[in-house]
Amino acid sequence: MSAVSQPVPAAYSLAEYFALELASDKRHEYWHGQIVCMSGGSAAQAQIIMNILEALLVGLRSGECRPRTADLAVRNPLADRAGQPPYVYPDASVFCGAPQLEKVRGMDTLVNPTLVVEVLSATTAERDLGDKLAVYQAIPSLRHYLAVDAESPRMWHWHRVAEGDAWQEETYNDPATVIRLEALGMALAWREVYAGVF
């Protein structure tokens, strides 16, 4: 018995992606010839993103670091690879000091994030823990990458070891967890992240 073949999605050019992105009021990413809409999501994702942004606003109020929403794109230093987008949209980001912005097709793109956050769903988890992880770890300024599962209470935290290129990964599923964001001078509690969700 032969397997039923699945239709292969059409591949789009980078020019087609930019035409859509610049004409649309929604955000899109471009991955290996596919255009991915970044708008929408579950109520749990929305609540987690709001919780994280609120905690960042409070925790960073007196320092030199500032959070940003998913509306600010982050520059992809691996964009010269085939099928890679020139920028990505994390669910939240933080820069410290003055923001370094680069215009990409007329759009402000953050070059120097210190923290990026992705809130995972069943449809984004593979990309957020694969392609995007590689992109984020290639950003010279980045010190922390936090991935938060919206469908089960679990978080991953990658942080750069000292000033080198090595990264350390930690996984959390304990409600007593407090994640130290050393480069930001603050901590993020598991209960803050998942308040109103789990």
HELIX and SHEET records of a PDB file:
HELIX    1   1 LEU A   14  ALA A   23  1                                  10    
HELIX    2   2 ALA A   43  GLY A   59  1                                  17    
HELIX    3   3 ALA A  125  ASP A  128  1                                   4    
HELIX    4   4 ASP A  131  GLN A  137  1                                   7    
HELIX    5   5 GLU A  182  LEU A  184  5                                   3    
HELIX    6   6 TRP A  190  VAL A  193  1                                   4    
SHEET    1   A 2 HIS A  28  TRP A  31  0                                        
SHEET    2   A 2 GLN A  34  CYS A  37 -1                                        
SHEET    1   B 6 CYS A  65  THR A  69  0                                        
SHEET    2   B 6 ALA A  92  CYS A  96 -1                                        
SHEET    3   B 6 PRO A 113  LEU A 120 -1                                        
SHEET    4   B 6 HIS A 144  ASP A 149  1                                        
SHEET    5   B 6 MET A 155  ARG A 160 -1                                        
SHEET    6   B 6 TRP A 167  TYR A 172 -1                                        
SHEET    1   C 4 TYR A  87  VAL A  88  0                                        
SHEET    2   C 4 ALA A  73  ARG A  75 -1                                        
SHEET    3   C 4 MET A 107  LEU A 110  1                                        
SHEET    4   C 4 LEU A 101  VAL A 104 -1                                        
SHEET    1   D 2 VAL A 178  LEU A 181  0                                        
SHEET    2   D 2 MET A 186  ALA A 189 -1                                        
END                                                                             
